Amino acid sequence: MTRIDWDEYKEHKKMSVRNDNFEKLIEFMKSYYNMHNPDELFETLKSDDIAEMMLSKRSITDSSKMEKFLERF
């Protein structure tokens, strides 16, 4: 399973034009890991404590909700 490189995320965050940290994280996961599949994204985020808190805050509890979030993204 992919582990989130938070140091690289912090560098990415400096260049992002998005305001929301979760959106920045999704943007980072798509660009740095080339991760576009909602199932893979959800499982990776769920396996990380910080990212899991971000998911909880947005009530994303499964990959179908992740997919709905990505549609608006």
N, C-alpha and C positions, 0 to 999 in steps of 0.2 A: 504494500500500500504506500502511496505517496505521502510524504510528510511535508508540511508547509514550512518553507524556509522564511522565517519571519524577518531575518535580516535583509533578504532580498525584497521582501514585501515592503519594508520601510523605505528602501531606495525607490521602489516603484511608486509608492504613495506620494513621494515628493513631486513626481511628474504628472500625477493624475489630475484631471480637471473635475473629477466627481467630488461631491461633498460628503457623501455617506461612506463610512469606513467599510461596511459590508460590500457595497458596490465596488469599492476599490479592491477589496479582496477577490471578488468574483472576476473583475477585470484582470487582476494579477494572475489568478489561476488559469484563466483562458490564454493569456499571453505567455507567461513563463513556463507553464506545464502543458500548454496546448490542450487544455481540458475543457471540452465543450459538452460532453455527455452529462445530463442532469443526475443520473444514477451515480456516476463516478465522482462528480463534484460533491454531491450530498454525502456519500460515504467518506470521502476524504475530509470534508469539513466536520462531519460528525465524530471522526476519530481524533480531533484536536480540541483540547479544552477551551481555548479562546474562541475558535471558530464555532464550537458548539454553543457557546453563550450567544454569539451573534445569530445563529439559527433560531435559538429559543426566543430571543427578543422579537423575532419576526414571525414566530409561530410556524416555522418550517420544520415539520416533523417527519417528512418522508420525501422521496424523490419526485413524487407527482407535484407536491407543493413547490419544490425546488424548480421544477420545469415551468410552473406557472409564474414564478418570480422571474425566471430567465426570459420568458416571453415579454414581460414588461421592461426588461433591462435594455 
